Amino acid sequence: MKDTIRIGAGAGYSGDRIEPAVELAEHGALDFLVFECLAERTIAIAQQARRNDPEQGYDPLLEARMRAVLPVAAKNGVRIISNMGAANPRAAARKTAHIARELGLHGLKIAAVTGDDVLDAVLQSRLRFEESGDDVSAYADRIVSANAYLGAAPIVDALAAGADIVLTGRVADPSLFTAPLIHAFGWSMDDWNTLGQATVVGHLLECAGQVTGGYFADPGYKDVGDLARLGFPIGEVSADGSVVVTKLPHAGGAVTEATCKEQLLYEIHDPARYFQPDVVADFTNVRVAREAQDRVRVTGGRGAPRTDTLKVSIAYADGFIGEGQISYGGPGAAARGRLALDIVRERLAITGVDTSELRFDLIGVNALYGDTLASRHDEPCEVRVRVAGRVSNAKEAARIGNEVETLYTNGPAGGGGVTKATREVVAVQSVLLAREHVKPVFEFVEASDETA
């Protein structure tokens, strides 16, 4: 057993940069590389993709990420954990196995964790949404997906069985990081204080570049250098769960007490009771101390027994948004923009577009003339009109953008650069589902056996 485990954060969201992860795999001396790629709505979008094609539904950057990082990770013995499986972990594992074979990487053990899709259990249970209090049954014909937040256990099992790569669906973000620590250090799944500190580790690392200064940066107040080459974080974790957060020396960004403290507070409602599938974490005694440049030690996380329920995110269709935009530039641009908004507002009323929400905005700073001209005038030299509304169906939504487009010839002079769009709204609410309804498992797809 190692004294210290090095975990790198390879992504903080679905569309994150790929190069920092490759950099970590190459130069980070990592034991594990974790890609956290799911947001509340991401999995609902993935479910829609899977309905259109049963072999889709995983993260759209899965292939690009795996092609970039697998050769380096395999060479350096770095094991990979990710929720890039999204709505289809099995297909993600099959795709990854296919990529590994194409790259000549034989013998990799690739595991898919499933069991987070609990739509059937939700529809058969009498539940109310935590946010609105509405009966879930009233939304039954509009529900797109229902995914429980799994904990670390199935990932730990997969790692114990020798998995080199573990691809999951909806797993709580910190659990992606606590799982390899539980596996590596042999922690008990009811060692609540250690699991509480492990959740601190996961929470610090889960958003990748946020803790190395990306989301932290604010010019003139909190300056951070070389953000275009921002490096992603490494956690050096000891057997007691204490962690030193750091980064590669040559990478951009910074790891400071302040970046770590801001990340600790990120999305935390009650620091004394941070509910996770593995533990109810307590951050109130956490201590943050600088050891050296770009090295910050974090200790003091504690925990209490996990709850008997798991959070489930339920995504459902909630109408459509129609949007139109048009730009005006030059003298009087703002006045023409305001007139354009007035025209569209009246046109939508005349033509009877039935909206539940409607916005009329003027945006734009320097797209047309650059900073030089913009700085010489009190009035803006350009504006961009944006009208957006929520309606019940796609046909009605399209009418909003169409009315903006008619300003080309029917509304104030000089309009140009029209764009219009219609998109379906996928809303998300939550329920608490008894744990006995959630049955996570893992299975292997061997790269050497993959034929698809």
MIPARO-553676 format. One record per residue (C-alpha): residue number from 0; x, y, z. Coordinates in Angstrom, 3 decimals, decimal comma, always signed. Example, Ala and Ser with C-alpha at 12.3 -4.5 7.8 and 13.67 -1.06 7.14 Angstrom:
2
{r 0; {+12,300; -4,500; +7,800}} {r 1; {+13,670; -1,060; +7,140}} 
This chain:
452
{r 0; {+0,000; +0,000; +0,000}} {r 1; {+1,314; +3,434; -0,945}} {r 2; {+1,669; +6,196; +1,637}} {r 3; {+0,376; +8,801; -0,821}} {r 4; {-1,992; +8,582; -3,786}} {r 5; {-1,839; +11,181; -6,541}} {r 6; {-5,161; +11,964; -8,224}} {r 7; {-5,485; +14,370; -11,134}} {r 8; {-8,654; +16,155; -12,243}} {r 9; {-8,962; +15,741; -16,006}} {r 10; {-12,166; +17,728; -16,547}} {r 11; {-14,602; +19,852; -14,597}} {r 12; {-17,508; +19,673; -17,015}} {r 13; {-18,556; +18,022; -20,270}} {r 14; {-16,956; +20,469; -22,691}} {r 15; {-13,740; +21,099; -20,763}} {r 16; {-10,296; +21,352; -22,344}} {r 17; {-8,474; +18,162; -23,195}} {r 18; {-4,795; +19,262; -23,168}} {r 19; {-4,508; +19,748; -19,366}} {r 20; {-5,599; +16,144; -18,797}} {r 21; {-2,994; +14,830; -21,236}} {r 22; {-0,414; +17,023; -19,510}} {r 23; {-1,342; +15,494; -16,138}} {r 24; {-1,203; +11,945; -17,461}} {r 25; {+2,207; +12,598; -18,994}} {r 26; {+3,925; +14,613; -16,270}} {r 27; {+1,809; +14,271; -13,108}} {r 28; {+3,119; +10,922; -11,786}} {r 29; {-0,548; +10,079; -11,202}} {r 30; {-2,150; +6,966; -9,834}} {r 31; {-5,611; +8,011; -11,021}} {r 32; {-7,034; +10,540; -13,468}} {r 33; {-10,676; +11,516; -12,937}} {r 34; {-12,899; +13,195; -15,519}} {r 35; {-16,023; +14,774; -13,979}} {r 36; {-18,306; +15,616; -16,907}} {r 37; {-21,959; +15,619; -15,784}} {r 38; {-24,158; +18,563; -14,840}} {r 39; {-27,817; +18,398; -13,790}} {r 40; {-29,139; +18,756; -17,338}} {r 41; {-26,302; +17,007; -19,174}} {r 42; {-27,637; +13,534; -18,560}} {r 43; {-31,126; +14,490; -19,781}} {r 44; {-29,626; +15,709; -23,058}} {r 45; {-27,696; +12,443; -23,225}} {r 46; {-30,909; +10,460; -22,666}} {r 47; {-32,464; +12,241; -25,633}} {r 48; {-29,453; +11,332; -27,782}} {r 49; {-29,730; +7,694; -26,699}} {r 50; {-33,402; +7,586; -27,688}} {r 51; {-32,397; +8,618; -31,195}} {r 52; {-29,519; +6,116; -31,348}} {r 53; {-29,111; +3,259; -28,816}} {r 54; {-25,312; +3,415; -29,229}} {r 55; {-25,174; +7,092; -28,237}} {r 56; {-25,931; +8,867; -24,966}} {r 57; {-22,389; +9,102; -23,628}} {r 58; {-20,289; +12,264; -23,422}} {r 59; {-19,749; +13,834; -26,862}} {r 60; {-16,042; +14,347; -26,136}} {r 61; {-15,464; +10,781; -24,933}} {r 62; {-13,755; +9,686; -28,145}} {r 63; {-11,543; +12,767; -28,418}} {r 64; {-10,531; +12,529; -24,767}} {r 65; {-9,772; +8,832; -24,891}} {r 66; {-7,759; +9,055; -28,098}} {r 67; {-5,707; +11,841; -26,564}} {r 68; {-5,133; +10,439; -23,088}} {r 69; {-5,205; +6,628; -23,348}} {r 70; {-1,736; +6,155; -24,876}} {r 71; {-0,099; +8,304; -22,213}} {r 72; {-2,153; +6,890; -19,352}} {r 73; {-1,479; +3,293; -20,384}} {r 74; {+2,243; +3,989; -20,735}} {r 75; {+2,434; +5,541; -17,267}} {r 76; {+0,063; +3,172; -15,462}} {r 77; {-2,585; +5,823; -14,785}} {r 78; {-6,055; +4,426; -14,092}} {r 79; {-9,009; +6,441; -15,380}} {r 80; {-12,382; +7,076; -13,720}} {r 81; {-15,130; +9,123; -15,336}} {r 82; {-18,872; +9,714; -15,499}} {r 83; {-18,556; +10,260; -19,268}} {r 84; {-20,838; +7,241; -19,600}} {r 85; {-23,705; +9,681; -18,934}} {r 86; {-26,927; +7,987; -20,130}} {r 87; {-25,136; +4,994; -21,673}} {r 88; {-22,126; +3,700; -19,715}} {r 89; {-22,089; +0,358; -21,530}} {r 90; {-21,865; +2,041; -24,933}} {r 91; {-19,157; +4,349; -23,567}} {r 92; {-17,173; +1,326; -22,388}} {r 93; {-17,608; -0,400; -25,747}} {r 94; {-16,471; +2,720; -27,580}} {r 95; {-13,467; +3,111; -25,294}} {r 96; {-12,518; -0,531; -25,827}} {r 97; {-12,745; -0,029; -29,578}} {r 98; {-10,509; +3,045; -29,363}} {r 99; {-7,988; +1,177; -27,209}} {r 100; {-7,820; -1,637; -29,743}} {r 101; {-7,341; +0,821; -32,614}} {r 102; {-4,504; +2,432; -30,666}} {r 103; {-2,855; -0,937; -30,124}} {r 104; {-3,492; -0,900; -26,388}} {r 105; {-4,297; -4,514; -25,561}} {r 106; {-5,329; -6,007; -22,243}} {r 107; {-6,937; -2,921; -20,717}} {r 108; {-9,805; -3,806; -18,392}} {r 109; {-12,682; -1,391; -18,969}} {r 110; {-15,680; -1,378; -16,617}} {r 111; {-19,130; +0,158; -17,021}} {r 112; {-21,067; +1,096; -13,871}} {r 113; {-24,848; +1,061; -14,273}} {r 114; {-27,880; +1,239; -12,013}} {r 115; {-28,334; +4,994; -11,743}} {r 116; {-31,235; +4,967; -14,234}} {r 117; {-34,218; +4,628; -11,879}} {r 118; {-37,014; +5,882; -14,125}} {r 119; {-39,187; +2,795; -13,598}} {r 120; {-38,830; +2,970; -9,807}} {r 121; {-39,672; +6,681; -9,795}} {r 122; {-42,789; +6,212; -11,921}} {r 123; {-43,966; +3,384; -9,665}} {r 124; {-43,399; +5,301; -6,423}} {r 125; {-45,517; +8,004; -4,834}} {r 126; {-43,059; +10,880; -4,724}} {r 127; {-43,115; +14,658; -4,601}} {r 128; {-40,540; +17,025; -6,038}} {r 129; {-38,355; +18,568; -3,351}} {r 130; {-38,328; +21,965; -5,099}} {r 131; {-41,992; +22,519; -5,998}} {r 132; {-43,837; +19,977; -3,884}} {r 133; {-45,708; +18,754; -6,967}} {r 134; {-46,617; +15,110; -7,397}} {r 135; {-44,179; +13,465; -9,776}} {r 136; {-47,070; +11,516; -11,269}} {r 137; {-48,510; +14,755; -12,680}} {r 138; {-45,383; +15,038; -14,883}} {r 139; {-45,298; +11,393; -15,984}} {r 140; {-45,970; +12,026; -19,678}} {r 141; {-43,228; +14,676; -19,830}} {r 142; {-40,410; +12,942; -17,923}} {r 143; {-37,255; +12,391; -19,963}} {r 144; {-35,020; +10,730; -17,382}} {r 145; {-34,586; +9,912; -13,697}} {r 146; {-31,066; +9,264; -12,466}} {r 147; {-29,964; +8,551; -8,913}} {r 148; {-26,704; +9,899; -7,572}} {r 149; {-24,668; +6,761; -6,960}} {r 150; {-21,832; +6,668; -4,473}} {r 151; {-18,327; +5,231; -4,559}} {r 152; {-19,131; +1,555; -3,897}} {r 153; {-19,537; +0,204; -7,474}} {r 154; {-16,403; +2,046; -8,597}} {r 155; {-14,474; +0,584; -5,637}} {r 156; {-15,700; -2,868; -6,648}} {r 157; {-14,612; -2,341; -10,250}} {r 158; {-11,158; -1,152; -9,183}} {r 159; {-10,810; -4,121; -6,824}} {r 160; {-11,575; -6,389; -9,779}} {r 161; {-8,674; -4,827; -11,677}} {r 162; {-10,346; -2,173; -13,812}} {r 163; {-7,969; +0,171; -15,589}} {r 164; {-10,824; +2,387; -16,761}} {r 165; {-14,189; +2,844; -15,015}} {r 166; {-17,004; +4,632; -16,864}} {r 167; {-20,149; +5,529; -14,975}} {r 168; {-23,425; +7,350; -15,418}} {r 169; {-24,739; +9,644; -12,693}} {r 170; {-22,373; +9,397; -9,740}} {r 171; {-21,998; +12,133; -7,133}} {r 172; {-19,063; +14,312; -8,163}} {r 173; {-16,918; +13,796; -5,015}} {r 174; {-17,553; +10,031; -5,117}} {r 175; {-15,550; +9,785; -8,345}} {r 176; {-12,534; +10,844; -6,271}} {r 177; {-13,343; +9,110; -2,987}} {r 178; {-13,670; +5,729; -4,731}} {r 179; {-10,001; +5,355; -5,737}} {r 180; {-8,939; +6,480; -2,247}} {r 181; {-11,186; +3,910; -0,574}} {r 182; {-9,731; +1,287; -2,903}} {r 183; {-6,114; +2,333; -2,485}} {r 184; {-6,126; +2,779; +1,297}} {r 185; {-8,607; +0,047; +2,198}} {r 186; {-10,907; +2,427; +4,055}} {r 187; {-14,128; +1,061; +5,494}} {r 188; {-17,380; +2,258; +3,913}} {r 189; {-18,606; +3,245; +7,394}} {r 190; {-15,499; +5,158; +8,492}} {r 191; {-17,545; +8,340; +8,499}} {r 192; {-14,869; +10,850; +9,473}} {r 193; {-12,412; +9,563; +6,897}} {r 194; {-15,132; +9,541; +4,233}} {r 195; {-16,011; +13,103; +5,239}} {r 196; {-12,417; +14,184; +4,630}} {r 197; {-12,377; +12,212; +1,386}} {r 198; {-15,427; +14,217; +0,313}} {r 199; {-13,411; +17,365; +0,991}} {r 200; {-10,772; +16,023; -1,397}} {r 201; {-13,345; +15,247; -4,067}} {r 202; {-15,053; +18,604; -3,694}} {r 203; {-11,745; +20,441; -4,068}} {r 204; {-10,807; +18,579; -7,249}} {r 205; {-14,155; +17,962; -8,974}} {r 206; {-14,278; +21,260; -10,909}} {r 207; {-10,706; +20,951; -12,218}} {r 208; {-9,472; +24,416; -13,259}} {r 209; {-11,648; +26,240; -10,747}} {r 210; {-9,285; +25,392; -7,878}} {r 211; {-6,168; +26,264; -9,900}} {r 212; {-7,421; +29,823; -10,319}} {r 213; {-9,695; +29,701; -13,365}} {r 214; {-13,104; +30,540; -11,906}} {r 215; {-11,331; +32,412; -9,123}} {r 216; {-9,707; +35,015; -11,400}} {r 217; {-11,016; +38,599; -11,313}} {r 218; {-8,724; +41,237; -12,910}} {r 219; {-7,521; +43,879; -10,472}} {r 220; {-8,864; +42,012; -7,454}} {r 221; {-7,697; +38,434; -7,796}} {r 222; {-5,135; +38,277; -10,558}} {r 223; {-4,037; +34,866; -11,822}} {r 224; {-1,247; +34,386; -14,342}} {r 225; {-1,143; +32,467; -17,623}} {r 226; {-4,812; +31,442; -17,683}} {r 227; {-4,614; +30,479; -21,357}} {r 228; {-2,359; +27,604; -20,221}} {r 229; {-4,288; +26,879; -17,032}} {r 230; {-3,194; +23,629; -15,433}} {r 231; {-5,624; +21,258; -13,750}} {r 232; {-5,126; +20,205; -10,112}} {r 233; {-3,436; +17,245; -8,511}} {r 234; {-4,393; +15,965; -5,075}} {r 235; {-1,624; +14,291; -3,085}} {r 236; {-3,710; +12,296; -0,593}} {r 237; {-2,357; +10,539; +2,483}} {r 238; {-3,810; +7,482; +4,195}} {r 239; {-5,566; +9,679; +6,793}} {r 240; {-7,338; +11,562; +3,984}} {r 241; {-5,376; +14,788; +4,320}} {r 242; {-4,590; +16,312; +0,949}} {r 243; {-2,108; +18,685; -0,611}} {r 244; {-3,646; +20,416; -3,615}} {r 245; {-1,067; +21,322; -6,226}} {r 246; {-0,452; +21,530; -9,975}} {r 247; {+2,350; +20,916; -12,437}} {r 248; {+5,094; +23,540; -11,981}} {r 249; {+5,110; +24,624; -15,631}} {r 250; {+1,318; +24,904; -15,954}} {r 251; {-0,557; +28,185; -15,754}} {r 252; {-2,816; +29,264; -12,917}} {r 253; {-2,211; +29,123; -9,182}} {r 254; {-3,120; +27,050; -6,144}} {r 255; {-3,502; +29,255; -3,071}} {r 256; {-5,346; +29,243; +0,217}} {r 257; {-7,899; +31,561; -1,378}} {r 258; {-8,536; +29,393; -4,464}} {r 259; {-9,055; +26,370; -2,197}} {r 260; {-11,357; +28,218; +0,198}} {r 261; {-13,524; +29,499; -2,635}} {r 262; {-13,810; +25,999; -4,085}} {r 263; {-14,681; +24,568; -0,653}} {r 264; {-17,644; +26,958; -0,463}} {r 265; {-18,760; +26,306; -4,040}} {r 266; {-22,340; +24,931; -4,171}} {r 267; {-22,358; +24,200; -0,426}} {r 268; {-25,660; +24,990; +1,310}} {r 269; {-24,886; +23,772; +4,822}} {r 270; {-21,179; +23,101; +5,478}} {r 271; {-22,073; +21,098; +8,581}} {r 272; {-24,319; +18,684; +6,656}} {r 273; {-23,207; +18,229; +3,047}} {r 274; {-25,314; +15,284; +1,917}} {r 275; {-23,532; +12,751; -0,267}} {r 276; {-24,377; +9,135; -1,169}} {r 277; {-21,387; +7,886; +0,859}} {r 278; {-21,548; +10,126; +3,920}} {r 279; {-23,023; +13,295; +5,365}} {r 280; {-19,879; +15,409; +5,271}} {r 281; {-19,032; +18,124; +7,763}} {r 282; {-16,721; +20,886; +6,497}} {r 283; {-16,925; +23,126; +9,575}} {r 284; {-13,539; +22,087; +10,980}} {r 285; {-11,659; +22,092; +7,681}} {r 286; {-8,312; +23,870; +7,810}} {r 287; {-6,459; +25,270; +4,795}} {r 288; {-2,724; +26,036; +5,044}} {r 289; {-0,110; +27,027; +2,477}} {r 290; {+2,921; +24,721; +2,464}} {r 291; {+4,798; +26,285; -0,448}} {r 292; {+4,068; +27,969; -3,747}} {r 293; {+1,162; +26,152; -5,412}} {r 294; {+0,966; +23,668; -2,542}} {r 295; {-1,937; +23,933; -0,088}} {r 296; {-2,695; +21,363; +2,620}} {r 297; {-6,351; +20,769; +3,531}} {r 298; {-7,406; +18,773; +6,602}} {r 299; {-10,220; +18,489; +9,120}} {r 300; {-13,156; +17,097; +7,177}} {r 301; {-15,479; +14,937; +9,231}} {r 302; {-18,664; +12,983; +8,595}} {r 303; {-21,804; +11,315; +9,871}} {r 304; {-23,650; +8,199; +8,641}} {r 305; {-25,138; +8,333; +5,158}} {r 306; {-28,882; +8,783; +4,776}} {r 307; {-31,393; +6,080; +3,809}} {r 308; {-32,319; +7,898; +0,602}} {r 309; {-30,523; +8,978; -2,551}} {r 310; {-31,090; +12,152; -4,515}} {r 311; {-32,607; +11,558; -7,938}} {r 312; {-32,561; +14,206; -10,664}} {r 313; {-35,683; +14,039; -12,798}} {r 314; {-35,575; +15,811; -16,137}} {r 315; {-38,776; +16,634; -17,995}} {r 316; {-39,871; +18,527; -21,085}} {r 317; {-40,964; +22,037; -20,134}} {r 318; {-41,882; +23,811; -23,372}} {r 319; {-39,727; +25,582; -25,942}} {r 320; {-37,694; +28,777; -26,153}} {r 321; {-37,742; +30,879; -29,275}} {r 322; {-35,109; +33,563; -29,745}} {r 323; {-34,154; +36,191; -32,295}} {r 324; {-31,263; +38,667; -32,411}} {r 325; {-30,325; +41,585; -34,658}} {r 326; {-27,567; +44,231; -34,423}} {r 327; {-27,604; +48,010; -34,897}} {r 328; {-24,472; +50,148; -35,138}} {r 329; {-23,418; +53,769; -35,536}} {r 330; {-24,995; +57,021; -34,287}} {r 331; {-28,313; +56,409; -32,579}} {r 332; {-27,760; +52,685; -32,327}} {r 333; {-29,280; +52,437; -28,849}} {r 334; {-32,382; +54,416; -29,858}} {r 335; {-32,901; +52,206; -32,899}} {r 336; {-32,420; +49,142; -30,756}} {r 337; {-35,045; +50,301; -28,286}} {r 338; {-37,450; +51,030; -31,144}} {r 339; {-36,808; +47,541; -32,521}} {r 340; {-37,708; +46,017; -29,157}} {r 341; {-40,907; +48,061; -29,029}} {r 342; {-41,866; +46,908; -32,525}} {r 343; {-41,311; +43,228; -31,751}} {r 344; {-43,170; +43,527; -28,443}} {r 345; {-46,197; +44,953; -30,234}} {r 346; {-45,952; +42,483; -33,114}} {r 347; {-45,998; +39,516; -30,758}} {r 348; {-49,131; +40,912; -29,145}} {r 349; {-50,826; +41,624; -32,503}} {r 350; {-50,099; +38,164; -33,880}} {r 351; {-51,084; +36,433; -30,644}} {r 352; {-47,901; +34,546; -29,773}} {r 353; {-48,765; +32,926; -26,442}} {r 354; {-45,731; +33,124; -24,158}} {r 355; {-45,354; +32,268; -20,497}} {r 356; {-42,088; +34,218; -20,234}} {r 357; {-40,706; +36,945; -22,499}} {r 358; {-37,447; +38,944; -22,408}} {r 359; {-36,396; +42,033; -24,378}} {r 360; {-32,687; +42,890; -24,059}} {r 361; {-30,065; +45,186; -25,560}} {r 362; {-26,606; +43,602; -25,499}} {r 363; {-23,267; +44,339; -27,207}} {r 364; {-20,129; +46,369; -26,524}} {r 365; {-17,404; +46,232; -29,147}} {r 366; {-18,164; +43,583; -31,759}} {r 367; {-18,654; +46,001; -34,658}} {r 368; {-16,097; +48,761; -34,147}} {r 369; {-13,682; +47,496; -31,490}} {r 370; {-12,670; +49,184; -28,254}} {r 371; {-11,324; +52,418; -29,736}} {r 372; {-14,584; +53,798; -31,070}} {r 373; {-16,614; +52,397; -28,176}} {r 374; {-14,517; +54,364; -25,657}} {r 375; {-15,086; +57,744; -27,368}} {r 376; {-18,835; +57,998; -26,914}} {r 377; {-21,213; +58,215; -23,985}} {r 378; {-23,896; +56,410; -25,955}} {r 379; {-23,060; +52,918; -27,180}} {r 380; {-22,001; +52,763; -30,814}} {r 381; {-23,592; +49,358; -31,158}} {r 382; {-26,327; +47,290; -29,614}} {r 383; {-27,665; +43,867; -30,258}} {r 384; {-31,367; +43,308; -29,848}} {r 385; {-32,323; +40,011; -28,265}} {r 386; {-35,882; +38,800; -27,824}} {r 387; {-36,530; +35,420; -26,202}} {r 388; {-39,702; +33,768; -25,004}} {r 389; {-40,927; +30,472; -23,598}} {r 390; {-43,914; +28,846; -25,284}} {r 391; {-45,649; +25,482; -25,329}} {r 392; {-44,541; +24,177; -28,729}} {r 393; {-41,813; +24,541; -31,344}} {r 394; {-44,055; +26,150; -33,973}} {r 395; {-44,981; +29,018; -31,644}} {r 396; {-41,366; +29,392; -30,541}} {r 397; {-40,221; +29,860; -34,148}} {r 398; {-42,569; +32,836; -34,542}} {r 399; {-40,496; +34,866; -32,048}} {r 400; {-37,317; +34,637; -34,111}} {r 401; {-39,276; +35,229; -37,285}} {r 402; {-40,632; +38,549; -35,963}} {r 403; {-37,097; +39,696; -35,163}} {r 404; {-35,970; +38,715; -38,653}} {r 405; {-38,684; +40,878; -40,255}} {r 406; {-36,938; +43,940; -38,795}} {r 407; {-34,500; +43,636; -41,709}} {r 408; {-36,950; +45,546; -43,908}} {r 409; {-39,798; +46,547; -41,593}} {r 410; {-38,112; +48,081; -38,606}} {r 411; {-35,499; +50,726; -37,873}} {r 412; {-32,688; +51,404; -40,308}} {r 413; {-29,434; +49,536; -40,416}} {r 414; {-30,285; +46,231; -38,792}} {r 415; {-28,076; +43,247; -39,642}} {r 416; {-26,636; +39,967; -38,512}} {r 417; {-29,923; +38,310; -37,652}} {r 418; {-29,881; +34,968; -35,887}} {r 419; {-32,863; +32,959; -34,734}} {r 420; {-33,220; +29,692; -32,875}} {r 421; {-35,733; +27,345; -31,330}} {r 422; {-34,875; +24,835; -28,638}} {r 423; {-36,702; +22,508; -26,311}} {r 424; {-36,504; +23,287; -22,595}} {r 425; {-35,498; +20,406; -20,352}} {r 426; {-36,186; +21,287; -16,712}} {r 427; {-34,843; +19,443; -13,687}} {r 428; {-36,273; +18,801; -10,240}} {r 429; {-35,266; +16,346; -7,530}} {r 430; {-36,763; +13,617; -5,387}} {r 431; {-35,400; +11,455; -2,584}} {r 432; {-35,650; +7,751; -3,354}} {r 433; {-35,134; +4,942; -0,839}} {r 434; {-31,780; +3,251; -1,363}} {r 435; {-33,296; -0,192; -1,768}} {r 436; {-34,690; +0,863; -5,149}} {r 437; {-31,179; +1,579; -6,513}} {r 438; {-29,050; -1,417; -7,546}} {r 439; {-25,653; -0,296; -8,915}} {r 440; {-23,479; -2,896; -10,631}} {r 441; {-20,405; -2,985; -12,841}} {r 442; {-19,433; -5,140; -15,787}} {r 443; {-16,317; -5,463; -17,909}} {r 444; {-15,839; -4,883; -21,610}} {r 445; {-12,435; -6,223; -22,585}} {r 446; {-10,572; -4,204; -25,210}} {r 447; {-9,161; -7,368; -26,744}} {r 448; {-12,636; -8,827; -27,235}} {r 449; {-14,371; -5,731; -28,621}} {r 450; {-15,432; -6,137; -32,238}} {r 451; {-17,769; -3,181; -32,816}} 
